[in-house]
Amino acid sequence: MNTAHWSATKLIRALKARKLGALELLEYYAARIKKYDGVLNSLPILDLDAARKRAKAFDRKGAKAGPLAGLVAGLRACTSQ
């Protein structure tokens, strides 16, 4: 399922309706990162093991989790020197 251009709202609806699993979504984006990130190195720290553990937990708990739970998100550390 190609979810690359889905809105967060559409992804959340699919996750809550269980039409899409958090682990499935994570694996989709992990493959895109592997395919496209390369030279950009936009995600120098990528903890897929922890992300998979959390995705599996979400898939077990389902909609009982927080409103954005199950979405794949990247955080960027911004520092000034």
C-alpha positions in Angstrom: 0.0 0.0 0.0 1.5 3.3 -1.1 0.9 5.7 1.8 3.7 8.2 1.0 1.4 11.0 0.2 -1.4 10.3 2.6 -2.2 13.0 5.2 -1.7 12.3 8.9 -5.5 12.4 9.2 -5.9 9.7 6.6 -3.2 7.5 8.2 -4.7 7.8 11.6 -8.1 6.8 10.3 -6.6 3.8 8.6 -4.7 2.8 11.7 -7.8 3.1 14.0 -9.9 1.2 11.5 -7.2 -1.4 11.4 -7.0 -1.2 7.6 -3.3 -0.5 8.2 -1.0 -1.7 10.9 1.6 0.5 12.6 4.3 -2.0 11.9 3.3 -2.2 8.3 3.4 1.6 8.1 6.8 1.7 9.8 8.3 -0.9 7.4 7.0 1.0 4.4 8.7 4.2 5.5 11.9 2.3 6.6 12.1 1.0 3.1 11.7 4.5 1.7 14.4 5.8 4.0 16.8 3.1 2.9 16.0 3.8 -0.8 16.1 7.6 -0.8 18.1 8.9 2.2 21.5 7.7 1.1 23.7 10.8 0.4 21.4 13.1 2.3 21.9 11.4 5.6 18.9 13.2 6.9 18.4 10.6 9.6 21.8 10.0 11.1 20.3 8.2 14.1 17.7 5.7 13.1 16.5 3.3 15.8 14.4 0.9 13.9 14.5 -1.8 16.6 12.8 0.5 19.1 10.4 1.8 16.5 9.4 -1.8 15.6 8.8 -2.5 19.3 6.6 0.5 19.7 4.7 -0.2 16.4 4.0 -3.8 17.6 2.8 -2.5 20.9 0.5 0.0 19.2 -0.9 -2.8 17.0 -1.8 -4.8 20.1 -3.3 -1.8 21.9 -5.0 -0.2 18.9 -7.0 3.0 19.3 -6.6 3.1 23.1 -3.3 4.9 22.5 -2.8 8.6 22.0 -4.2 10.5 19.0 -1.0 10.4 17.0 0.1 6.9 18.1 1.1 4.6 15.3 2.3 7.4 13.0 5.8 7.3 11.7 7.6 10.5 12.8 11.0 11.9 12.6 12.5 14.3 15.1 15.3 16.7 14.3 17.6 18.0 16.9 18.4 21.6 16.3 21.3 23.1 18.1 23.1 26.4 17.7 26.8 26.9 18.5 
